[in-house]
């Protein structure tokens, strides 16, 4: 058996008192047999009391010794304690049946880039948007593993434009612990990316990814055109039905003119 905390607070974004429970909702603790029941209890509590994401503060799951063993997020997913804000973490229980996604034929190619003396990056994207992220476990600052994302824009002729002058890193991949990296760390990452983007291999990868991005856009337009055609067909059918009704009413008027009241 586990103990589960069900609690809430006011959301200051909506003028509610964040130091007190959501109006009319009492915090409580219940017993659950497993993570699935914990997830269900939390979602029932949330829906029954009309709680928004900014109101939910419950979901702590503890064992018989009082150890925190899990955390239920607002959407009902159960995470290992401390993983609910970690980059790339997977829930230990997911109430939503995940559908097997078909292979993405437009998936970007990914390049691995070494940052001398620091770690390894993964870079992908197209001219419109570049995304670069650290390979987990390869970068450290002051002896602690850190993870990070860099957003940028690839430019023609092997150029790359960064979207910021600083870099935020997450110790242990925890988003809540985000902090600014030393400037020399960011400059080293930036230099490695700039050097790679200028190589023939880097430029070719970006171009291939741009082709895939344009092909994805074409596929989206094909889908939109299909929906539009369905809409046009429905409008045309509705028009035809209206014309039939007009013809029927015109016949009715002719009946009146002949002195016979038609049955409408």
N, C-alpha and C positions, 0 to 999 in steps of 0.2 A: 504494500500500500504506500501511496505517496500523499503528501499534503500539498494542496494547491491554493495559492492566494488569488482571490478575486477582488480587485480594487480599482478605484478610479480617482481622478482629480479634475477640477475645473480647468477649462482651456482658456488661458488669458487672451488668446487670439479672438475669442468670442465674448470677451468681457466677463469671463467667469473667474471665480476665486480659485487660484491654483494651489492654495494652502489647505483646501478642504475637498472632501469627496464631491463628486458630481451630485448636484441637488437631487435629493430623494433616493440616493443609492447608497446603501450601507456596505462597507468593506467586510469581507468574510473569508473564512478558510474552510475548504471542503476536502474530503478524502477521495482519491481516485485510485483505480487499480493499475492504470497504465497511461502512457503518453497519449494514446488515442482518446481516452476518456477525458484527459486533461484538456486536450484541444477542443473537444465537444463542449465541455463545461464553460470554457472561456468564451467561445463563440456564442453560446446560448446567453451567457451573462451580458455580453456586449450588445447583442441584438435585442434582448428583452428590455434593456435599459436605454437603448438608443445612443450608445456611446460612439463618439468619433475616435479617430486615431490619436488625436491630441488629448483625449480623456483617459485612455487605457494605461494603467500603471501596474496591472496585475500580471499573472502568468508565471510567477515563481513556483517551481516544483522542487520540493525537498523530500529527502528520504527519511527513514525512521530515526536516523541520528541527527537530523537537522541540516544535513549537507545539501547545498543547492546542486541539483543534478540536471536541471533543464529550465528553459524559459519559453513560454508561449507568446508569440508575437500577435499583433492585432489580427492578422489574417488566419490565425489558427495553426500556423507552422510551429513545431517544437524544435528548439535549438539546444545543443549542448551548452551548458553554462558558459557564457562569455563569447559564444560564437555568433550571436544574433546580430552583431554589428561588424563582423569580420568579412573582409573582401574574399569572395570565392568560397565562403563556407556553405555547407549543405545542411539542411535540417535533418534531425534524426527521425522526425515523423512529419509527413506532409499529408494533410487531409484532402488535398486536391489531387485527383487522379491526373497524373501528368501524361499527356498524349505523346506518343513517340513522334518526334518531329521528323519529317522527311528530310533527306539530305539536301542541303542548301546548294543548289547548282551555281549560285552567285557568290559563294563564300570567298572572302578575301584571302589572298596568299599572305602568309606571315613570315617576316624576316626576323632572325635572331642576331642581335648586335652586341658585341662585347664592349663594355666600358672598362678600359684598362685599369686594373687594380681595384675595381669596385664591384662589378657584377654583370648581369646579362639582361638585355632588354628584348621585348617582342614588339615589333612595329608592323602595323597594317593600316589599311585605309586607302583613300583615293585622293584626287586633287582637292575635292570639296572638304574632306576632313581626314586628319591623320590621328590615330590613337596609338600611343606608345605606353607600354606598361612594364613593370619590373617582373622578372621571372621569380616566383616565390622562393625564398631561401638563399638568394644570391647577393643581395645588398645588405649591408650593415652600416649603422652609424653608432659610434661609441659602444661597439660590441653587441648591439641589439639588431635583430632582423627588422627590416622595414620594407614596406611595399608602397607603390605609388603609381599614379597615372599621369601622363603628359598629353595634353591636347595641342594640336598644331594644324597647319595647313601645308600640304605639299604644293610647291610651285613649279612651273615649267623650268627646264634646264637644271634640274637637280637642286633647286632651292627649297628651303623649308622655313616657314614662319611660325614661331612659337607664340602661344596665346597669353603668356605671362612672363614676368621677370623673376619669379620665385617658384619654388617647388615645395608642395606639401607632401609629407610622407606620413605613413601610418605605421607606428611601431607594432609589430606582430600582426599587421593587417587590420588592426582595429580602427574603424572610422572615427570612433569617439576620441581617440588619442592623437588625432591629426596635429602635426606640428610642422613648422617651416624647417626645411633642410638647410644646412650650411651653404652659403653661396658657392663655394668651390665645388661642392657636391653637384649642385645644379649645373654649373658651368661645364663640369666633366661630362655629365649626361648630355647636355646640349651639344658639346663638341663632337661626341661620338655619333650622335644622330645627324648632325650637319655633314660630317665626313661621309657617313654611309649614304645619305640622300644624294650626294654628288657623284657617287660611283655609277658606272653603267648598270650594274646589277640592281642598285637601288632604284634608279630611274625606270628601268624596265619593269620592275615589280609594281611600281606605282601606276605605270601605264596599263599593265595587265589588269590591275585592280580597278582602274578607271573604266576600262572596257566592261568589266563585270558590273560595275555600278550603273553604267548606261544601259546594259542589258536588263538589269533588275528594274530600272525605270520604265523601259519598254514593256516589260511583263506587267508592271503595275498599270500602265495605260491600257494594255490589252484587257485587263480585268475591269478597269473603269469603263472602257468602251462597251464591254459585254453587258455590264449593269445598265448603262445608258440605253443600249439597244432594247433591253427588256422593258425599260421605262417607256421608250418610244412605242414599242409594240402594244403596251397596255394603253397608252394614250390613243393610239390609232383604233384599238378595239372599242374604247369608250366613245370615240367619235362616231364609229360605225353604229353603235347602239343608239346614240343620240339621233342620228339620221333616220334610223328605223322608227324611232318614236315620233319624230317630226312627220314622217310619211303617214304614220298611223293617225296622228292628230289631224293632218290635212284631209284624210279620208273622212274623219268624223265631221269636219266642217262642211265637206261636200254633202254629207248626209243631212245636215241641218238645212242646207240650201234646197234640198229636194223635199223638204217637209218631213223628213224622218229623223227623229232624235236618236242618235246612235247610243249604243251601250258602251260607256267608258270603263 
